[in-house]
Amino acid sequence: MPTNFFPSSSPRSKYHPSTIIRALYEWVIHWATTPHAKVALLLIAFAESSFFPVPPDVLLVAMGVGAPSRALGFAGICLAGSVFGGMVGYAIGMGMWAIIAEWFYAYVPGFTPEVFEKVSTLYSDNAFWAVFAAGFSPIPYKVFTLAAGASHIDFMTFVIASVLSRGLRFFLLGGALRLFGPSVKLILEKYFDLFSILFLVLLVGGFTLVKLLL
């Protein structure tokens, strides 16, 4: 399966945001063909819940296409890593946010004080649905895990909403790969550049959605 994330056109600076995202994306994808794929999937799902910008879905797809019969198992690995990562994000938000906030604002794309404040305000209205929406949709989950801890929302509410939303997201994807693995492979190979651009749109658009709706 090809791994170029953006159609090649003009050269870009190595510090250009799209170049950085492309490099991270290709680094994530390459684990699918290694003996450590499952461990990498677990760790990437874990890290994405608090700071890593590339969602584990891309590695889940690559692994599921290669072994459709194991796709639901891969989805379970994603779920475990993501939920435990969310718990760590919650703990960071609760105990260390004042210390590390500036680092997140500086280095996590789209993560601004305004976005964080809006998410924190949303929790006062309906914490469960705020976490559920972030866990299932392209809205960046990491913003909500950190804000959940900083806002001191009920921990069990956070965990239950995370398990349900992340489980629904990953197992729907895993189920599609289990049923249509070969077809998904052909579609990805034929339209990979289009899906790559869509991925970037969703990544950036998730933060924009937070700004517009909250």
Beta strands, then each sheet from edge to edge (+ up, - down):
end
